[in-house]
Amino acid sequence: MRLLLVEDDLMIGEQLSDLLRAEHYAVDWVRDGELADTALLGQNYDLVILDLGLPRRDGMQVLRGLRARKQQMPVLITTARDAVDQRIAGLDAGADDYVLKPFELDELLARVRALLRRAQGRAEPMYEHKGVSIHPATREAFVQGQPVQLSAREWAVLEPLLARPGMVLSRQQLEEKLYGWTDEISSNAVEVYIHGLRKKLGAALIENVRGVGYRVPRE
């Protein structure tokens, strides 16, 4: 999953980007509202973590702008603005959740996972399909109840495919979920990770749709 972190505080931004990358998310971090708009216009994100008190363009303007463009990704607001009317304004403007600074990092991660599940149309905290199950909260994977070790990048490929069986994702779409701006992309990276997943989880789990991409078959 690829996230956009919009946070102008250097210490908080570094801490959050390191934390999210350690949880196997690809993260792009920007420090002002205009750069946030530029990022949102040029990239599809699975989730936005948005501070409100930003230079150059306020976070509320960023939020209203992305919703006016009909961008549907979930938005988690993180801010020190604790007045009730400000929280209401953020939610009414299109935010999906709100956490006040200072916040517990584990709580923020739980809110991120919950919003991603909701965006995928799922309520349950795990995905299961044809004997393969994954647990996003613990980053554990099982085949017929037996644990399987996945690399961070294998996980990043598997999760969006297993979350929506039947949906085809192109190589470019999978690359977007794997890599942030600063990551180096090899030309056959997705194929390598798909090959590794098939060896570990079964050759039939991930299907190649010729000329289009990959999917987990619905049946």
Beta strands, then each sheet from edge to edge (+ up, - down):
strand 1: 2-6
strand 2: 26-30
strand 3: 47-51
strand 4: 75-79
strand 5: 97-100
strand 6: 127-129
strand 7: 132-135
strand 8: 140-143
strand 9: 146-148
strand 10: 207-209
strand 11: 213-215
sheet 1: 2+ 1+ 3+ 4+ 5+
sheet 2: 6+ 7- 8+ 9-
sheet 3: 10+ 11-
end
